[in-house]
Amino acid sequence: MTAYEVAVRAEAALGEGPTWDPATGRLVWLDILGMRLHTYDPSSGRRTLRTTPQHIGAAKPRAGGGLVLNLRDGVGLLDPDDTFRWLHHEPVPGRRANDAAVAPDGSLWAGTMRYDEAPGGGTLSRLTGDGTVTTVLPDAAVSNGTGWSPDGRLMYYVDSPTRRVDVFDHDPDGTVRDRRPLVRIEEGAGFPDGLTVDAEGCVWVALWDGGAVRRYTPAGDLDRVITLPAPRTTACAFGGENLTDLYVTTARTGLSSPHPLSGSLLVIPGAGQGLPQPAFAG
């Protein structure tokens, strides 16, 4: 087992969305239900915390600075001076934002889900910097991890209740087609949650109620398992100066006796080689 370290000891209800921001040298991560936006600088140990006005599913760096936020009622832009404005405002009763990712072309792929996780109640949408929205998947349940192969020709996607990591062909114009299973997570191993793709094209996926992160090859073969003490591992991303450290978020919501590290940000130093992630072009 690869040794993990505690990057930030916390009690996040639903830690999620680790994202490395190369412009600031910080890791951005969230507590969705706690409505908190965290940053962590591994070189200095400095941390920041700000509250958000509603549940937040994802925060990604923007090309011109600041962040794009996937919020309960839509997608908003946070400028470097902390000015906020909506890019796309679409409140739907009973629905909230979940995971999101930035595609190679700089578009944001933002997921939603119903609070009751009803099948078909969530979506996956593509947003460009001018606010144009295209609904890619209209009938997800718990829209979750999304990522792209190093050449951008494949897109990986998780709708958690399916227990699958799916793969699509991804075209340069942002369309996807030919959805098919890459991996099926076996019963008892947890549910696939957030994911990231490394420089070799392998897919790392966090397993909710599985207490682990798994690495799968582009052919769908299980290549590596990293076991972690917090059972509700939620998402993973490479960070650090050379993108070799794997950061993992965890949750404590719904646990009657959470592990002491449930809700903390963990890190596996030297886990692999990550890919530089594009910033949102807006």
Secondary structure, DSSP 8 states (H G I E B T S, - for coil): ----EEEE----SBEEEEEEETTTTEEEEEETTTTEEEEE-TTT--EEEEE-SS-EEEEEEBTTSSEEEEETTEEEEE-TTS-EEEEEE---TTEEEEEEEE-TTS-EEEEEEETT--TT-EEEEEE-TT--EEEEEEEESBEEEEEE-TTSSEEEEEEGGGTEEEEEEE-TTS-EEEEEEEEE--TTS-EEEEEEEBTTS-EEEEEETTTEEEEE-TTS-EEEEEE-SSSBEEEEEEETTTT-EEEEEEB-TT-SS--TTTT-EEEETT---B-----B--
